Amino acid sequence: MLIRSQKSAHKVFALILRRMRAPLILLISAYAISIFGLVLIPGVDDQGDPWQMSFFHAFYFVSYMATTIGFGEIPYEFTDAQRLWTVISLYLTVISWLYAIGKILGLIQDPALQRAVTENRFYSSVHRIREPFYLVCGYGDTGSLVTKALTRRGLRAVVIDISQDRINELLLTELDVYVPGLCADAGDPNTLKAAGLKSPFCVGILALTDDDHTNLETAITGKLLNPSLRVICRAETKSTHDNMASFGTDHIINPFESFAEQMAIAFHSPELHTLFEWLTQLPRTPLQYREPPPQGKWILCGYGRFGHSMQKYLSRQGVSTTIIEADPVKTGCIDKCIEGKGTEAITLLAAGAKSATGIVAGTNDDADNLSILMTAKQLNPNIYTVARQNKRGNDLIFEAIKSKHVMQHSEVVTLKVLTLVTIPLLHEFLKQIRQQGNEPAKQLLPKIRQISNNVVPDIWTLNISDKAALAVNDAIGNGHRILLDHLNSDPRDRHKQLHCLPLLLKRDNKTVLLPDINTAIKKDDQILFCGRHGMAELMDWTLQNHNVLNYVETGEARPDGYIWRWFARRQVRRAARRTIG
């Protein structure tokens, strides 16, 4: 990284020298001729005696004369010959300076120099990062959301995008942490290396461009140049997904498959689907209560990548679908779909919109999707609607349509990435709770609603390590039996419980789902909690402070500080003397 930064600085310096070679030579020559002429031409002093100007005086005079400052003739008045030479030198040096200034202005506007300076600034910024950071490839709708969410959580990021407009948008966005950005091809290994791929502080690479091939190249480069790095990629086609999986990409996210899978869960396990939403949405936003999708006959408008995924998962739930597609030949549904967009009432009527229980507007055009839903609601006001939103800027009109579900691929990918990056144990919890079916989720929802006060709860992980839980580790080392119940007690009043729930306990690569509060904690345990905002800070007080931990464990409030401990000992001695007396 340092070598790359030095090379970039050398490139800037070399480019400046190459562009400024001619004006520098002209300026040096003009100064040399002017100075040399003033030294050779004889003058007279104040006594009328012959006098020869020294090189120092000549250089001093030409320096302010060439810039037209005009201090006057020094150290004595000039002769006519000296004044004539001064006039010649004045025009010579001023013209040279005008030429040089023009070249400097042209150099400042030179795209090559601007590119070199930008790269040098970028490499220097990345080199100065001395804390864990994620390399975000792609700053479109998804990448910008992910970057903003990472910085809100205090994490560092470095961004690469092929579009200069997007990098300019990054520079103009007010983020909580400075994020270096570079306009370059994320699929180029040299670019990734220069952006910190091999840095010891780089903990992961997020390939989130809108081009599957670029994401594939990024994943391959990441795994080859830094095998220990976590690689999380976006893939919207099955072939790319399978290719990435073949060489061990850590996590592959297909927004269409992810959304369709969640919709399938909503059909057979609505409470489980609600639990997924509550735990993966942005914290401190209102909890959403969605009406579960009904069984019956559904209409699917658009049979592209999203339509394929929806049809596959709906059929697994035993839901019959009628497909409407504008280009049946291209999508391969000639014999099983109605040709059309679905924006016209006649097409929807042919698909049975009046008797259908649900409709999915899944084309790649937002205007068409909105038109489909509006037309379908006119034909069947009770129809259950699901919409695909392609552009993030259309949030306002998609909110106005009041669809039951809106699939915005950037949000789907962002929430999945944040789950994997910021709280890895949450991903493990969601995977395990899904295997348990709908009943555990049904029992958990009222508890989450109660502790969170009807807003999306905060999610955090406790690491029982010397750094993160000094007091607890010391107590365990001294033979104390510390329970989850102790951590869940309010450090201000041990008889009250904090508004939080333990979701998962990980110990020695084994996990316990929804652990009991009477479970004993061991060193190096990892515990996933959800709860109201501010509970994590209160819990951290118990983890780190020996006196607080002793209070929630025994009820004994020890005095803290030398003066209070001296006062407590004195009170004990007085009480003992009164007892003896």
C-alpha positions, 0 to 999 in steps of 0.5 A, a space after each residue: 500500500 505504501 509503495 503504491 502511494 509513493 508510486 502515485 506521488 512520483 507519477 504526479 511529480 513526473 507529470 508536472 515536470 513533463 508538462 512544465 518543462 518548456 515554460 520552466 526552460 523559457 523562464 530560466 533562460 529569460 532570467 539568465 539573459 536579463 541578469 547576465 545583461 545587467 551584470 555586463 552593462 556598466 553603470 555609475 555610482 552616486 559619485 559619478 564613478 564607473 560601477 558594475 552591478 553584482 549578480 546578487 543585485 541583478 537577480 534581486 532587481 530582475 526578480 521584482 522587475 519581472 513580476 512588475 512590482 517595481 521597487 525602483 533602480 538600485 543601488 544607484 540610478 541606471 544609465 540609459 544603456 541599463 534602462 534600455 536593457 531593463 525595458 527589453 528584460 521586462 518584456 522578455 520576462 513578462 511574456 515568459 511569465 504569461 506563457 508559464 501561467 497559461 501552462 500552469 492553468 492548463 495543467 491544473 485543468 489537465 484530466 491526467 493530472 487531476 486523475 493522478 492527484 485524486 489517486 494519490 489522495 485516495 491511496 494516502 487516505 487508505 494507507 492512513 486507516 488504522 482500524 478495521 474497514 470494509 472494501 465496498 465495490 459499487 456505490 449504486 443504490 445498494 452500495 450507498 445504503 450499505 456504506 451509510 449504514 456501516 458508517 452509522 455503526 462506526 465502521 470504516 469503509 473504502 469505496 470503488 465505483 466505475 462511475 465518477 458521478 457516483 464517487 462525486 455523490 459519495 464526496 458530497 454525502 455527509 457520513 459519520 465517518 470519512 470514506 475514501 472513494 475512487 472511480 475505477 473498475 472494481 474487477 481490476 486486481 490492481 485497483 483492489 490491491 491499491 484500495 487496501 485488499 491486502 491491508 491487515 486492517 481490511 476485514 471484508 470485501 462487499 461486491 455490490 455492483 449492478 454487474 454480475 461479471 464484475 462481482 464475480 471478478 471481485 470475488 475471485 480476486 479477493 479469494 486469491 489475493 487474501 484468502 482469509 478475507 470475508 467475501 460477500 457478493 451480490 449475484 442476480 443470476 443462478 449461473 453467477 451464484 453457482 460460479 461464486 459458490 464453487 470457489 468458496 465465496 463466503 456469502 452470496 446474496 440474490 435479492 430476488 431469491 431472498 425476497 421470494 424466499 421470505 414471501 414463501 415463509 410468510 405463506 406457511 409461517 407468518 409469525 416467523 416472517 414477522 420475526 425476520 422483519 423485526 430483527 433485520 429492519 433498521 433499529 428504532 423504526 416502528 414495528 410493522 404488522 403485515 397481513 399474511 398473504 392468502 392462499 388461492 390464485 395469484 397473478 404474476 406480471 413479469 417473468 424475468 429474474 424476479 418473476 422466475 424466483 417468485 413463481 418457484 417459491 409460490 409453487 412450492 407453497 401450493 399457490 397456483 399462479 397465472 403469468 402475464 409476460 410481454 415477451 414470452 419467447 425471451 423469458 421462455 414461457 410461451 405455453 404457460 403465460 398470457 402475453 401482455 404487460 398487465 397494465 391493461 384491464 383486458 389482460 388482467 381480466 383474461 388472467 382472472 383478476 376479479 377472482 384472484 387473491 393476490 397479484 405480483 407486479 414484478 416487471 423491471 419498469 416502476 411505472 408499469 408496476 404501479 399501473 398494474 397495481 392501480 388497474 388490479 385494485 380497480 378490478 378487485 379492491 380486495 386483491 393482495 398486492 406485491 410490488 417490485 420497486 426498481 429505483 430508490 427515488 420512487 419511494 414516495 409513489 410506492 408508499 402512496 400505492 399502499 402495497 402489502 409488500 414492496 421488493 426494493 433490491 437495494 434494501 433487501 441486499 443492504 439488510 442482508 449485508 448488515 446482518 452478516 457484517 455487523 452482527 454475524 450471530 444474528 444470521 446464525 439465529 435466524 437460520 436456526 429459528 427458521 428450522 424450528 418452524 412457526 411456533 417458537 417465533 409465535 411465542 417470541 413475538 409478544 416478548 419482543 413487542 413488550 421489551 421494545 415498546 413497539 419499535 424495532 429493537 437494537 441487536 448486539 453481541 456480548 463477547 465474554 472476553 478480557 477486553 469486553 467483559 473484564 469484571 465477568 471474566 475475573 468473577 468466573 476465574 475466581 469461581 463465581 457462577 455468573 448467570 445470564 440473569 445477572 447480566 439481564 438485571 438492571 445495574 441501578 436496581 437488581 430487582 428489575 430486569 433490563 428490557 432485553 432478551 437473550 436470543 442465542 448463546 455460542 460456546 465452543 462452536 456450539 449454539 443454544 437457541 433462546 437460552 434460559 436466563 439461569 444458564 451459567 456463563 463461561 469465558 469466551 461465550 458469545 451471546 446475542 441479545 435484542 432489546 430497547 435502545 440503551 440496554 447494551 450500555 447498561 449491560 456493559 456497566 455490569 460486564 466491566 465494573 466489579 462493584 456493579 457485578 457484585 451488586 447484581 450478584 449479591 445485592 451488596 453495594 460496595 463503596 468505590 474509591 479510597 475515601 468511600 472505602 475508608 469511610 465504610 471501614 470506619 463505620 464498620 469499626 464504630 458498629 463493632 465497638 457499639 456492639 462490644 460496649 
